[in-house]
Amino acid sequence: MAAEKKERTGIIVGENKGHKTEARVVKPRVSRTKGHLSKRTAFVREIVKEVSGLAPYERRVIELLRNSKDKRARKLAKKRLGTFGRAKSKVDELQRVIAESRRAGH
């Protein structure tokens, strides 16, 4: 449990007893950044997506979304991606793609 850090008094007894010290400023460990998306990786993925287009299953999901079969679209995405969380985020991403194509079309 992280108790509130109170300044030590330098006195032997009492609530804030002990030698007066200054808290060290510790740099966050490299291991804490695992899974963090870097600018470079995001840029490369964006370019690859632009060049290669959508995967066949993504096109199918978009078709289902256009026909307002959202649940079926999520189920298909889950079957392809493995977890429901990934499927939901993929469906959201593809809905944004649909919205962008509508805006570009009009």
HUPE-V477328 format. One record per run of one state. SS is the DSSP state (a for helix, b for strand, c for the rest). FROM is the first residue (numbers start at 0). LEN is the number of residues. If there is no record, write none. Layout:
# HUPE-V477328
<<SS & FROM & LEN> <SS & FROM & LEN>>
This chain:
# HUPE-V477328
<<c & 0 & 29> <a & 29 & 4> <c & 33 & 5> <a & 38 & 14> <c & 52 & 3> <a & 55 & 11> <c & 66 & 3> <a & 69 & 12> <c & 81 & 2> <a & 83 & 22> <c & 105 & 1>>
